[in-house]
Amino acid sequence: MNADSTEKSPAGLAEFVERAAAKSGIPGVTVGVWADGRETFASHGMTSLDNPLPVDRDTLFQLGSTTKTFTAVALMRLVADGRVELDARCAGTFPSSSSRTGGPRPGSPS
């Protein structure tokens, strides 16, 4: 399922989320999109089959380990765009972070 131009509006996003949830058999979902300087949210369905409360933008979902995959994909997209280097030190990317030793990482050239 690809979003088309009609799905760039809040109503279009809501329709897209409803169709995608129905096609995938997902009981409840909230999707948030940040585009063109604004947030748009769409929610659909219920919290669970056992506890059928309506889903809204404030519903908390248990994500488990899926966030690791999401983070890895997001990082690799930044690498592909040349915005992040995998071998770079965190302190270079996140200046507020600090290194405990300040020295080279184990296994890296000094």
C-alpha positions as CSV (number, residue, x, y, z in Angstrom):
1,M,0.0,0.0,0.0
2,N,1.4,3.3,-1.0
3,A,0.1,6.7,0.1
4,D,-1.1,8.8,-2.7
5,S,-1.7,12.6,-2.8
6,T,-5.2,12.2,-1.2
7,E,-3.6,10.7,1.8
8,K,-1.5,13.8,2.6
9,S,-4.6,15.3,4.4
10,P,-5.7,14.2,7.9
11,A,-8.8,12.6,6.4
12,G,-6.7,10.9,3.7
13,L,-4.3,9.5,6.3
14,A,-7.2,8.2,8.4
15,E,-8.6,6.4,5.4
16,F,-5.2,5.0,4.5
17,V,-4.7,3.7,8.1
18,E,-8.2,2.2,8.2
19,R,-7.6,0.3,4.9
20,A,-4.1,-0.8,5.9
21,A,-5.3,-2.1,9.3
22,A,-8.2,-3.9,7.8
23,K,-6.0,-5.5,5.1
24,S,-3.4,-6.6,7.8
25,G,-5.9,-7.7,10.4
26,I,-4.7,-5.2,13.0
27,P,-7.2,-4.6,15.7
28,G,-5.9,-1.1,16.6
29,V,-3.3,1.3,15.4
30,T,-2.2,4.9,15.6
31,V,0.0,6.5,13.0
32,G,1.7,9.8,13.4
33,V,3.3,11.7,10.5
34,W,5.5,14.8,10.6
35,A,5.5,16.4,7.2
36,D,5.9,20.0,6.0
37,G,6.3,21.3,9.6
38,R,3.1,19.8,11.0
39,E,2.0,16.7,12.8
40,T,-0.9,14.6,11.6
41,F,-2.3,11.6,13.5
42,A,-4.8,8.9,12.5
43,S,-6.1,6.2,14.8
44,H,-8.2,3.2,14.0
45,G,-9.8,0.3,15.9
46,M,-9.6,-0.9,19.5
47,T,-6.9,-1.5,22.0
48,S,-7.2,-5.3,22.0
49,L,-9.7,-8.0,21.4
50,D,-9.9,-8.8,25.1
51,N,-10.2,-5.1,26.2
52,P,-12.0,-3.3,23.3
53,L,-11.4,0.3,24.1
54,P,-11.2,2.8,21.2
55,V,-7.6,3.7,20.1
56,D,-6.7,7.4,20.0
57,R,-3.4,9.3,19.6
58,D,-2.7,8.9,23.4
59,T,-3.1,5.1,23.5
60,L,0.0,3.4,24.7
61,F,1.1,0.3,22.8
62,Q,3.5,-2.4,23.9
63,L,6.2,-2.3,21.2
64,G,8.7,-4.9,22.5
65,S,11.7,-5.4,20.3
66,T,10.2,-3.9,17.2
67,T,11.8,-0.6,18.0
68,K,15.2,-2.1,17.4
69,T,14.3,-2.9,13.8
70,F,12.8,0.5,13.3
71,T,15.8,2.2,14.7
72,A,18.2,0.1,12.6
73,V,16.3,0.8,9.4
74,A,16.1,4.6,10.2
75,L,19.9,4.6,10.9
76,M,20.7,2.8,7.7
77,R,18.6,5.2,5.7
78,L,20.7,8.0,7.2
79,V,23.8,6.1,6.3
80,A,22.5,5.7,2.7
81,D,21.8,9.4,2.5
82,G,25.4,10.2,3.7
83,R,24.1,11.9,6.8
84,V,25.6,9.4,9.3
85,E,28.8,7.3,9.3
86,L,28.6,4.0,11.0
87,D,32.2,4.3,12.2
88,A,31.8,7.8,13.6
89,R,32.0,8.3,17.4
90,C,28.7,9.1,19.1
91,A,30.3,12.2,20.6
92,G,30.8,13.6,17.0
93,T,27.1,13.0,16.1
94,F,25.7,13.9,19.6
95,P,28.0,16.6,21.0
96,S,26.2,16.5,24.4
97,S,27.2,12.9,24.9
98,S,30.5,12.1,26.6
99,S,33.0,9.3,26.4
100,R,34.1,7.6,29.6
101,T,37.7,7.3,28.5
102,G,37.9,9.9,25.8
103,G,40.3,7.5,24.0
104,P,39.9,5.3,20.9
105,R,37.3,2.6,20.8
106,P,38.6,-1.0,21.3
107,G,39.7,-2.4,17.9
108,S,39.9,1.0,16.2
109,P,43.2,2.6,15.0
110,S,44.7,5.0,17.6
